[in-house]
Amino acid sequence: MQGQAQQQAYDRGITIFSPDGRLYQVEYAREAVKRGTASIGIRTADGVVLAADKRSGSPLMEPSSVEKIHKADDHIGVASAGHVADARQLIDFARRQAQVNRLRYGEAIGIETLTKEITDHIQQYTQVGGARPFGVALLIAGVEKGTPRLYETDPSGTPYEWKAVSIGADRAEIRDYLEEHYREDMDLDAGVGLAVEALGEVNEEGLSPTGIGVATVDVETEEFSQPSEEELADILAEHDVLASEDAAADEEPEEEE
C-alpha cells in the first residue's frame, strides 16, 4: 500500500520524473487531447488540407462559435484537438511569432520554424514548477517556398512532420483509414475528399456543413482559405457523407474539453 502511494506521488508535480522515466502530467495532457473531437491534416502535391469535427453539444449553440481551425498567417492554418482554451493561447502565440518574423526579416515565417517556436514554448511548460502542460495538440499546415508542409505538436513539446495525420478522438481508426487510402500524388480536391471521408468513417450519422470545418492552403496562391457552408454541403454530398436532416437534428455528441 505504501509503495502504491509513493508511485502516485510522482504525478503531483510536472518537474518530477517517476523511477521509470515518465512525466505523468504530460501523459495526462495527452489523455486530454484524446478526449477532444478529431482533427485531420493531409498533405497533397497541390497543397495541404485541414478538417475538423466541430459539432456542438446543443442545437442552441451558435455553430460559428465553435473554433477548431484557425488562420495563423496568410499561408498557415492550424487545427486543434483537446482543451480549446489552451489551443487559443498557443494560436495567439503563433500569430505573434509570425508577425515578429515579418517585421524583423521582411518575409513570411517558415512552417518548420513556426512549429519549432511553438513546441519550444510548449516544452517550457513541462519543466517549470507551478505550471501544467498544455492539454492540446495542434496540426500546423502551410506552404513554404512552394512546398506543402504538415506538422503535429505534442503536449511534450515534440514536433512531428506528416503526410497525413489525425489527432483527437478516434485517432487510431482515422489513421488506419488514411494509411489505406492516402496517395502522395493526389490533388487538393482529392485531399479534401479523403479528409471528409475519414471523418465520415467514424461518424455513422454522417456530417453536417455546420458540424465540420475545412481549410486549405494551396501551392499556387499560398493563401489560407475556407469553403462556405454551401460549398461544404456540396463536398459532403459528393463524397456521400452528408447527414440527413433527421440525423443531424438527433445527434448529440459529447462536448469537447
C-alpha positions as CSV (number, residue, x, y, z in Angstrom):
1,M,0.0,0.0,0.0
2,Q,2.8,2.4,0.9
3,G,4.6,1.6,-2.4
4,Q,1.4,2.5,-4.3
5,A,1.1,5.8,-2.5
6,Q,4.7,6.6,-3.3
7,Q,4.1,5.8,-7.0
8,Q,1.1,8.0,-7.2
9,A,3.1,10.9,-5.7
10,Y,5.1,11.3,-8.9
11,D,2.1,12.8,-10.7
12,R,1.8,15.7,-8.2
13,G,4.4,17.9,-9.9
14,I,5.3,18.3,-13.6
15,T,9.1,18.5,-12.7
16,I,9.2,15.1,-11.1
17,F,10.2,12.0,-13.1
18,S,8.9,8.7,-12.0
19,P,11.5,5.9,-11.4
20,D,10.8,4.5,-14.9
21,G,11.4,7.9,-16.5
22,R,7.8,9.1,-17.1
23,L,6.3,12.5,-16.6
24,Y,2.8,11.7,-15.6
25,Q,1.4,15.2,-16.1
26,V,2.5,15.1,-19.8
27,E,0.8,11.7,-20.2
28,Y,-2.4,13.1,-18.6
29,A,-2.2,16.0,-21.1
30,R,-2.2,13.5,-23.9
31,E,-5.3,12.0,-22.5
32,A,-7.0,15.4,-22.6
33,V,-6.1,15.5,-26.4
34,K,-7.8,12.1,-26.9
35,R,-11.0,13.5,-25.4
36,G,-11.2,16.3,-27.9
37,T,-13.1,15.9,-31.2
38,A,-11.0,14.8,-34.2
39,S,-8.9,17.0,-36.5
40,I,-7.2,15.7,-39.7
41,G,-4.3,17.1,-41.8
42,I,-3.4,15.9,-45.3
43,R,-0.5,16.9,-47.4
44,T,-1.0,16.7,-51.2
45,A,1.0,17.7,-54.2
46,D,-1.1,20.8,-54.7
47,G,-1.2,22.0,-51.0
48,V,-2.4,21.0,-47.6
49,V,-5.8,20.3,-46.1
50,L,-7.2,20.6,-42.6
51,A,-10.5,19.2,-41.5
52,A,-12.1,19.1,-38.0
53,D,-15.1,17.7,-36.4
54,K,-16.7,20.7,-34.6
55,R,-20.2,19.5,-33.8
56,S,-21.7,21.3,-30.8
57,G,-23.3,19.6,-27.8
58,S,-26.6,21.5,-28.2
59,P,-28.7,22.8,-31.1
60,L,-29.0,26.1,-29.2
61,M,-25.2,26.8,-29.6
62,E,-24.2,29.1,-32.4
63,P,-22.1,26.9,-34.7
64,S,-19.7,29.7,-35.7
65,S,-18.6,30.0,-32.0
66,V,-17.0,26.5,-32.1
67,E,-13.5,27.2,-33.3
68,K,-11.3,24.2,-34.4
69,I,-9.5,25.6,-37.4
70,H,-7.6,28.9,-37.2
71,K,-5.6,31.1,-39.5
72,A,-2.2,31.8,-38.1
73,D,-0.8,33.7,-41.1
74,D,-1.8,34.2,-44.7
75,H,-0.1,30.9,-45.6
76,I,-0.6,28.9,-42.4
77,G,-3.6,27.2,-40.9
78,V,-3.8,25.5,-37.5
79,A,-6.3,22.8,-36.3
80,S,-6.6,21.7,-32.7
81,A,-7.8,18.8,-30.5
82,G,-8.0,19.0,-26.7
83,H,-8.7,21.9,-24.4
84,V,-9.9,24.8,-26.7
85,A,-8.7,27.5,-24.3
86,D,-5.2,26.0,-24.4
87,A,-5.3,25.9,-28.2
88,R,-6.3,29.6,-28.3
89,Q,-3.3,30.6,-26.2
90,L,-0.9,28.7,-28.5
91,I,-2.5,30.0,-31.6
92,D,-2.2,33.6,-30.3
93,F,1.4,32.9,-29.6
94,A,1.8,31.5,-33.2
95,R,0.3,34.6,-34.7
96,R,2.6,36.9,-32.7
97,Q,5.7,34.9,-33.9
98,A,4.5,35.1,-37.5
99,Q,4.2,38.9,-37.2
100,V,7.5,39.3,-35.5
101,N,9.2,37.4,-38.3
102,R,7.6,39.6,-40.9
103,L,8.6,42.8,-39.1
104,R,12.2,41.5,-38.3
105,Y,13.1,39.8,-41.6
106,G,10.5,41.2,-44.1
107,E,9.3,37.8,-45.1
108,A,6.7,35.1,-44.2
109,I,7.8,32.7,-41.4
110,G,8.6,29.1,-42.4
111,I,6.2,26.3,-41.4
112,E,9.0,24.3,-39.7
113,T,10.4,27.5,-38.0
114,L,6.9,28.4,-36.6
115,T,6.3,24.8,-35.4
116,K,9.6,24.7,-33.5
117,E,8.8,28.1,-31.9
118,I,5.5,26.7,-30.7
119,T,6.9,23.4,-29.5
120,D,9.8,25.2,-27.7
121,H,7.1,27.2,-25.9
122,I,5.1,24.1,-25.1
123,Q,8.2,22.3,-23.8
124,Q,8.9,25.1,-21.2
125,Y,5.7,24.1,-19.5
126,T,6.9,20.6,-19.0
127,Q,9.8,21.6,-16.7
128,V,8.6,24.6,-14.8
129,G,7.1,24.2,-11.3
130,G,3.7,25.6,-10.6
131,A,2.5,25.3,-14.2
132,R,0.9,22.5,-16.1
133,P,1.4,21.3,-19.7
134,F,-0.8,22.4,-22.5
135,G,-3.6,19.9,-22.8
136,V,-3.9,20.3,-26.6
137,A,-2.3,19.0,-29.8
138,L,-2.1,21.1,-32.9
139,L,-1.8,20.4,-36.7
140,I,0.2,23.2,-38.4
141,A,-0.3,23.2,-42.1
142,G,1.0,25.6,-44.8
143,V,3.1,26.2,-47.9
144,E,6.8,27.2,-47.6
145,K,8.5,28.3,-50.8
146,G,6.2,26.3,-52.9
147,T,6.4,23.2,-50.7
148,P,3.4,21.9,-48.7
149,R,4.3,21.1,-45.1
150,L,2.2,19.5,-42.3
151,Y,3.3,19.2,-38.7
152,E,1.8,17.9,-35.4
153,T,2.7,19.3,-32.0
154,D,2.6,17.0,-28.9
155,P,2.0,18.1,-25.3
156,S,5.6,17.1,-24.5
157,G,6.8,19.8,-26.9
158,T,7.9,17.4,-29.7
159,P,7.2,18.2,-33.3
160,Y,6.4,15.6,-36.0
161,E,6.1,16.1,-39.7
162,W,3.4,14.0,-41.5
163,K,2.0,13.3,-44.9
164,A,-1.4,12.6,-43.4
165,V,-2.4,12.6,-39.7
166,S,-5.2,12.7,-37.2
167,I,-5.4,14.0,-33.6
168,G,-8.1,13.7,-31.0
169,A,-10.8,11.2,-30.7
170,D,-10.8,8.1,-32.9
171,R,-7.2,8.7,-33.9
172,A,-6.4,5.1,-34.5
173,E,-9.4,4.4,-36.7
174,I,-8.9,7.5,-38.8
175,R,-5.2,6.8,-39.2
176,D,-5.9,3.3,-40.4
177,Y,-8.3,4.8,-43.0
178,L,-5.7,7.4,-44.1
179,E,-3.0,4.8,-44.4
180,E,-5.2,2.7,-46.6
181,H,-6.5,5.5,-48.9
182,Y,-3.8,8.2,-48.9
183,R,-1.8,8.7,-52.2
184,E,1.1,11.2,-52.4
185,D,0.1,12.3,-56.0
186,M,-3.5,13.3,-55.1
187,D,-4.6,16.8,-55.8
188,L,-6.1,19.3,-53.3
189,D,-9.7,18.4,-54.1
190,A,-8.9,14.7,-53.5
191,G,-7.2,15.6,-50.2
192,V,-10.4,17.4,-49.1
193,G,-12.5,14.4,-50.1
194,L,-10.2,12.0,-48.2
195,A,-10.4,14.2,-45.1
196,V,-14.2,14.3,-45.0
197,E,-14.5,10.6,-45.9
198,A,-12.1,9.8,-43.0
199,L,-14.3,11.9,-40.6
200,G,-17.4,10.2,-42.0
201,E,-15.9,6.8,-41.3
202,V,-16.1,7.4,-37.6
203,N,-19.4,9.4,-37.7
204,E,-22.1,6.9,-38.6
205,E,-24.8,9.5,-38.7
206,G,-23.0,11.5,-41.3
207,L,-21.6,15.0,-41.3
208,S,-23.3,18.4,-41.5
209,P,-21.9,21.6,-43.0
210,T,-22.2,23.3,-39.7
211,G,-20.6,20.5,-37.8
212,I,-17.3,20.3,-39.7
213,G,-14.6,22.7,-40.5
214,V,-12.3,22.5,-43.6
215,A,-9.4,24.7,-44.7
216,T,-6.8,24.6,-47.4
217,V,-3.6,26.2,-48.3
218,D,-2.7,25.7,-52.0
219,V,0.7,25.8,-53.6
220,E,-0.2,28.3,-56.3
221,T,-1.6,31.1,-54.2
222,E,0.0,30.1,-50.8
223,E,-3.1,31.5,-49.1
224,F,-5.3,30.1,-46.4
225,S,-8.9,29.6,-47.4
226,Q,-12.1,28.0,-46.1
227,P,-15.2,26.9,-48.1
228,S,-18.6,28.3,-47.3
229,E,-21.3,26.2,-45.8
230,E,-23.0,25.7,-49.2
231,E,-19.7,24.6,-50.7
232,L,-19.2,22.2,-47.7
233,A,-22.6,20.7,-48.2
234,D,-21.8,20.0,-51.9
235,I,-18.5,18.4,-50.9
236,L,-20.1,16.2,-48.2
237,A,-22.9,15.2,-50.6
238,E,-20.3,14.4,-53.4
239,H,-18.5,12.0,-51.0
240,D,-21.7,10.5,-49.6
241,V,-21.1,11.6,-46.0
242,L,-23.8,14.3,-45.7
243,A,-26.1,13.7,-42.8
244,S,-29.8,13.6,-43.3
245,E,-31.8,16.4,-41.7
246,D,-33.3,14.0,-39.2
247,A,-29.9,12.5,-38.2
248,A,-28.4,16.0,-37.8
249,A,-31.2,17.1,-35.5
250,D,-30.9,14.0,-33.3
251,E,-27.1,13.9,-32.9
252,E,-25.9,15.0,-29.5
253,P,-22.1,14.4,-29.4
254,E,-20.1,14.7,-26.3
255,E,-18.9,18.2,-25.6
256,E,-15.2,18.7,-26.2
257,E,-12.9,19.5,-23.3
